[in-house]
Amino acid sequence: MRTRPAAALATSGNARSSYGRQEQPDKSAIPVAPRASTTAVPTRATGGVTFVDGTIRRVGGGLCANAAQRLATRFGWAGGMSHTLARGRTNAFRAVAVISGGEVSGCDGGVRPIAHFGIHGISDSVLNVARGRSPRDGFTRVNGCIPQSPREPAPGSRTHITATCSGCRAGYPVRRAAFDGGHVPGPVDGSSRESGVATWIKEEVWRFFAQFQ
């Protein structure tokens, strides 16, 4: 039986299956979107990593999934959970995409490489863009990339700029997308609105993940 990579999809919002991200794999991945029994921000301190560990055991025991191709992406404060997993569960995940998130609690690890994609709005008023740059810069060092400051879009441009760091260890890219917008999971170029149908993020995230299949 052919195995498929298991992908943990963001669950924030209600616009067409996780802001369009669930539609991207087209049956090439098993989407997993667990729901915790608490509204607390899922961090190391609140047992978030333990919850993810339990989810991995349950999924691994009941589905034909490729354990070497687990992928994680979350939005906002929960994006901090993906960052926590990138630092502390590099043995369990192949790549992460942190959308409008950053380090919001203490994290273990952070010394082993993992493919990392950070997406952030330059006018984010919840987790400012500096907190979004920090995880990227950390994994730039860990993954052996050349330190750099990718260009960001100008305020009012309603565009996004995506860049891949150069010199990274083979198989462990660090990618960054900055957009002219705030704390939203589905920004749309040329518009101040957000949409799971029209956002560019869904294609960017899946393109990043799909290279590891």
Secondary structure, DSSP 8 states (H G I E B T S, - for coil): ---EEEEE----S-SHHHHTTTTTTTTSSEEE----S--S---TTTTHHHHHHHHHHHHHHHS-EEEEEEEEEEEGGGHHHHHHHHHH-TTT-SEEEEES----S------S--EEEEEEETT-SSS-HHHHHHHHHHHHHHTT----------TT---EEEEE-SS--TT--EEEEEESS-S-SSB-TTSS-B-TTT-SHHHHHHHHHHTT-
